[in-house]
Amino acid sequence: MAEPRYYDVRRVAGEATHIDIDNGTIETAGTSLFDHVVVRVLGKNGWGVLTLDESE
């Protein structure tokens, strides 16, 4: 296997809020948290990206 030209590992954590509106009426609303690890690798043929959910 060839060595990557570049790689990085990141932790991405945050919060997302969603609101579903139908004809001016709020149908659902909520907030969710996320916590992921993202690995990016630049190889001979291009980029590869892997995302892992910390809850797994």
C-alpha positions in Angstrom: 0.0 0.0 0.0 1.3 3.4 -0.9 1.9 6.1 1.7 -0.7 8.9 1.7 0.4 12.3 0.4 -1.6 14.0 3.2 -4.0 13.0 6.0 -5.8 14.6 8.9 -8.0 13.4 11.7 -10.7 15.7 13.2 -13.3 15.6 15.8 -16.5 17.4 14.8 -19.0 18.0 17.6 -22.0 20.2 17.7 -25.8 20.7 17.9 -28.4 20.8 15.1 -31.9 22.3 15.4 -34.7 21.5 13.0 -38.2 22.9 12.5 -40.6 21.4 10.1 -43.3 23.9 8.9 -46.3 22.9 6.8 -48.6 25.8 5.5 -47.4 28.1 8.3 -47.9 25.5 11.0 -45.0 24.0 13.0 -45.3 20.2 12.6 -42.2 19.2 14.5 -39.2 20.8 16.1 -36.2 19.3 17.9 -32.5 19.4 18.6 -29.9 16.7 18.2 -26.3 16.5 19.2 -23.6 15.0 17.0 -20.0 13.9 17.8 -18.0 12.4 14.9 -14.4 11.6 14.0 -13.5 12.5 10.4 -10.5 11.0 8.7 -9.4 12.5 5.3 -6.6 11.0 3.2 -5.1 12.2 0.0 -3.8 9.2 -1.9 -2.4 8.6 -5.4 -5.9 8.7 -7.0 -7.6 11.3 -4.9 -9.3 11.9 -1.6 -10.8 9.4 0.7 -13.1 10.4 3.6 -14.2 8.2 6.6 -16.7 9.4 9.2 -17.2 7.6 12.5 -20.0 8.3 14.9 -18.7 8.5 18.5 -21.8 6.7 19.8 -20.8 3.5 18.0 
